[in-house]
Amino acid sequence: MIARGLPAKACTSYWPGIVAAALTTTVTVMPGFTVGALGPAIEQDLRVSRTAVGLMISAFYAATALGSPIAKRAAARLPAPVVLAVAAVAACAALLVVSQADDLATMTAALVAGGLSNGLVQPVAGRLIAARVPVRRRSLAAGTIGAALGAATIVPGLLVALVLPVHGWRTAMVAAGLIALVPVLLTPLTRLPPGTSPERVGRGATARGTGGVLVLWALAAALSATGNNAVATYFVQLGTHSGLPATVTGNLLSLSALLAVAVRLAAGALTDRAPHRNPAVIIAMMLTGALGLMMIAIGTPVTFVLGAALAFSAGWGWTGLLLATTLRLVAHQAENAGHTVQIGVYTGATIAPYAFAALSDAFGYAGSALLAATAALAAAASMTAGTLLSRRLGER
């Protein structure tokens, strides 16, 4: 069966393009996670506070969120391969500049530039899925894109475990920058079929009345991302605070990221069988993530490992499903789906690093983790409200 509104050729061999977009998504968000993972070494070398580094990381995500409206327009007009290649090269440049910087101002400027280019990716991904992927495979395709956000912590985790102890944080940052160039060679695979317009793809709901649903879902994404991004950014610090060695925590970060990738792919494949149930699955994931954050707050090695597994796999595993769900709602404007997910996720990610650093200084890691769990519970409530509103609109 072929997605309605798509030519047969557009529905064949779409996976190489989806994988290329996913790899690009991985490297463009990597600067924020890499600086977070290497944060303790940066703080010690430059003699700066944890809050200052957290504010710098927040600037990266803020640039993505604030630049998202412009990125959405660019995604609708420019060739997808060009946009993705520019984003990957910008991520490489940002990481290399950070690796040579001796002050936070230079680092922050580089991260802001990287954050702006990172905002280009999700709208392009939404357009690519709507234009090339059949409806019956869109949850899996969106899950593949969402898995990239989890995969973005794999490299920083390995750098902490393997490169940092021997060569230092600057070399580790250079290695991350070079890795960011890998997807550039694959971006030609993301070409859209000639004559395919994202506005004509799919059925979708009418635009009338969907704005409120998108706002509630974006708010849910922001609240959930606040807690889970804090865990991803400060994973090494939380692990060592719970009694685990830094090298073990770095390896655990990479393993947790692999678990997150597996869960997102599995969730996408399973929900393709009943895509109308995606919102319920997302709500369940957000609630499970809240439980994981509560376990992390206990502060023992065992509860940290279990809590991190839940927070990464479920609490941070809904992004692809949310992209697929919003595509069903506004398939006639596919870039809006990526924009909704992106602005929500990165608004939460903007708040998380600085807020968690400041709160952990005031209330400790346990208190901060509990506040993050509260945000995850509020996210589930907002997602529920948006889902109920979308059902009422569908009944009209």
N, C-alpha and C positions, 0 to 999 in steps of 0.2 A: 504493500500500500504506500502511496506517495502523498506527501503533505499537500493539502489543497493549495493551489496557487503557485506550486513550484513545478518547473519543467523536470522531466525525468532525469536529465543529465545533472541537474543541481543536486539530486539526492544520492548520487553515486560518488564514492571516494571522498566523502566529506571528513572522515576521521583524521587524515593527515593535517588538514587545516585546523581542526579543533585542537589537536595536540600541539601544533605550532603556536596557536593562540594561548593555550594553557601554559606552555613553557615561557612564553613572553610575559604572561601575567606573573609567573613565579619570580622571574628576575627583576621585574620592575618594582615589585613591592619589597624586594630583598634588602635594600638599604636601611629601611626602618628596623627590620628584625636583626640585621647584622650589627648595627650600632647598639641595639639593645643587648644582644648576647655578649658583645665585647665591652659593654659599658663599664664593668668594674675595672678592667685594665686601662680604659681611657681615663676614668676618674683618677686612678692612681698615678698615671703618667703625667697628666696635665694638671693634677691637683685641683680638680673641680668637684662640685657636689653631685650627688645622685639626682637631685632635683633639677640641676642645670642640664644634665644629660637628658633627663626625661623631657624637659621643655624643648630641647633640640629635636628629639624624636617626634614630639607632638607637632612641631613645625612641618615635618615631612608629611604627616597624615593630613594636617590642616590644609596644606597646599593642594593635596589631592581632592579634598572635599570642596574647598572654595573654588577650585578651578574646574570642577565637574560640569557646570553648565556650558562652559566654553568647549570642554572636551566632547560633550554630547553633540554639539553642532559640528565639530570637526569630524567626529566619527560618522556623521550622516553624509558628509560631503567629500571627504578625502578617501583615496584608495586604502583599503585595509592593510595591505602589506607595507605601505609607506608609513602609516601611523604606528604600526607595531614595531617596525625597525627603528624608527626615531625614538620610541619609548625605551627600547632595550639599550640603545647607544647612550641615551641620557642617564640611565641607571648605572651603566659602566662608568661614565664620566663622574657622576656623583660619588661613587665609591672610591674612585682613584683620588679625587680631590680630598675627600675626608682622610684617606690614608696618609696624605702628605701635610695635612693642616696641623698647626700648632696652637690654634685658638678656636673657641666655640663659635665665634662670628663667622669664620670661613666655613666651618663644618655646617653650620645652620644654613648658610646661603646655598651650599651645594645640595643639601637635603631638600630645601625648598624647590630648587630646580628639578631635582629628581621626583619630588612629589607631584609637581605640575604635570610632568610627562607620564607619571604613573596613572593619572586620571584619564588618559586616552584609552586605556586598554579595555575596561569593562564595557563601555558603550559599543566599541568595535566587536567585542565578543557577542553581545546581544544581537547585533546586526548580522554577524556571521551565522549564528545559530538559526535565526529566523529565515535567512536567505538560503541556507544549504542543508539544514537538517530536517528530516521528516518529523511530524508532530509526535509520532510514536517513539522517537528516540531523543526528544529534547531534554528530558530530565537527566538522562545519562550524559548528554553533551554538556549541559549546564553544570552537572556534577563534576565533570572533568575540568571545566574552567574553575569551579569552586575549589577543587582539590589543589589547584595551584597555590592558593593562599596558604594551605597547610604545608605544601611542599616547600614554600619559601623559607621555612624554619629549618629544613634539613641541612642546607649548606652552613648556616651560622652555627648549628649544633656541632657539625663535624669540624668546623674551624676552631671552635672552643676546645674540643677534645684533642685534635691532632696538630693544628698549626700554632695556636696561641702559646702553649707551654714551651715550645722550642724556638719559635721565630718571632713571637710578639704580635701585638694587635695590628700594627701597621702592615706587616706582611700578610696577615690574615685578611685584611681589608682589600689589599691589592688582588689577592686570589679571588675574592668574591667579585671584584670588578671585572676580572678577565672571564669568569664564568658567566657573567651577565651578557657577554657578547655572543654566546653560543646560539641563542634562538634567532639571531639576525639572519643566519643562513637559511632558516626555515620559513621566514615570513612570506616568501612568494607562494607558499602553499595555501595562504589565506585569501587568495583572489576570489572575488564574488563572480557568479555567472553573469555573462553579458546580458544587459537588459533587465536584470533583477532589481526591483525597487523594494527597499525594506518596508515602505508604507503599504505595499500591495500584498505582502507575504502573510499568510495565516489568516485565521478568522478573527479571533480576539473579541473583546467586548467593545462596545462603543465608548468613545472617550468621555461621554457625558457621565458625570457622577463618579468616575474612577479616581479622581484626584484625591478625595478623602481616604480611599483605600490605600493608595500609594504613600500618602503621608504617614498613615498609621504603620504600614509595613516598614517604611524607612526609619521611623522612630524605633520600632522593635529591633531592627538591625543595629541601630546606633547603641541602644541600651545593652543588647547582648554582646556586641563587639567591644564595648567599654570594658567589661569584665574579662572576656576571653583574650582580648589583645593585651591586657595588662599581664596575664599569665604568660602569654607567648613572649612578650618583650622582656619580662623579668623572671623568666623560667629558671635561669641559672642561679639568680639570687635567692629565689624562693626555695629551690632545691637545696642549696647550701645551708640556708636558714633552717631547713627541716632536718639537717644532719647528714646530707649526702655530699661526697667530694665533688669538686667542680668538674673534673673530667668525667665522672660517672653521670653527673647532671647533663653535661653536654651531649653525651651519647644518648641519654634518655630523651633529650629534646628531639634528636633526630629520629629515634624510634617512635616517639609520640607523633611526630609529623607524618611518618609512614603510616601509622594507624589512622590518622586523620584523612590521608589520601584514600586509603582502602575503604573507609566508612563512607566517604562522599561518593565514590564510584559505585559502591554497593547500593547505597540509598538511591542514587539516580537510576540504576538499572531496575531496582524493585519498584520504584514509584512510577516508572514508565507504564507499568501494567494498570495503574489506576491513578493518573495524574491529578484527578480532582481531589485526592486525599493529601496532596502535598502540604497544604496549610496545617493539617492536623499533625503530620510528621514533623514539620518545623517547630510547632509548639512543643511537642514532646521532647525534641532535641534541646530546645532552650531550657526546659525544666530540668532535664538531665544534666545540662551544663551547670545549672545553679547548684545541683547536688554535688558535682565535682568540685566547685569552688568552695563549698562548705567543708568538704573533706580536706582540701588544701589548707584551710584555715586552722585545722587541728594541729598541723605542724610537726608530724612525725614522718619518718621515711616511708612507712607503709601507706599511710593515708595520703601522703603527697603523690606517690606513684599511682595509686588508684584514682585519686582526684584528678591528677593531670591527664590520665587516660580518658576519663569521662569528659573533662573540659575540652580536650582536643578533639576527641572522636565525635561527640554529640554536640556539646555546647558551641563548638567552632565548625560544625560540619553541615550547617543548614544553608550556607551561602549559595551553593549551586541550585538547591531546591527552590530557594527564594527567587533566583534568576529565572528558573523555568516557570514558576508560578506567575511572576509578573509578565513574562512573555505571553502566557495564556490570556492575561487580562488586557494587555495593550500590544498585541502582536502586529497591529497596523502601524505602530511606531516603535520598532524593536529597540532602537537605541535608548528609549525611555526606560526599558526594563533594566538594562545595564546601569543606567544613570541612577535609578532608584536604589538598587542594591549598593552601588558604589558610594553614593552620598551618605547613605545610612551607615555602612560599614566604616567608612573613613572618618565620619564625624565622631563615632564612638572611639575609633583608633586615635583621633586627635586628643580626645579627653583623657584617654587611659594612661599614657606614659607619665605625663606631668602630674595628673591627679593621683595616680597610684604611688608615685615617688613621694609626693607631699604628704599623702595620707599615711604611708608607711612610716615616715619620719614622726608623724604625730601619734598614730595609734598602733604602730607595729604591723608586721606582715599579716598577722591573724585578723586584726580588725579590718585591714584593707581588703583582704580576701572575702570577708563576710559582706562588706559593702558591695563588692563586685557581684556576689551571689544575689544580693537584693536587686541590683540592676538587671540581672538575668531573669529574675521572676517578673519584674515590671515589663521586660521585653516580651515574655510569653503572654502577658495580659494585653499588650498593645497589638500583638500579632492576632490574638483571638478577636479583638474588637474589629480589626480590619477585615478579617475573614467573615465575620457576621455581616458587616456592611456590604461586602462584595456579594454575599448570598442574597441579601435584600435587593440589591440592584439587579441581580440576575432573575429575580422573580417578577420584576416589573414588566 
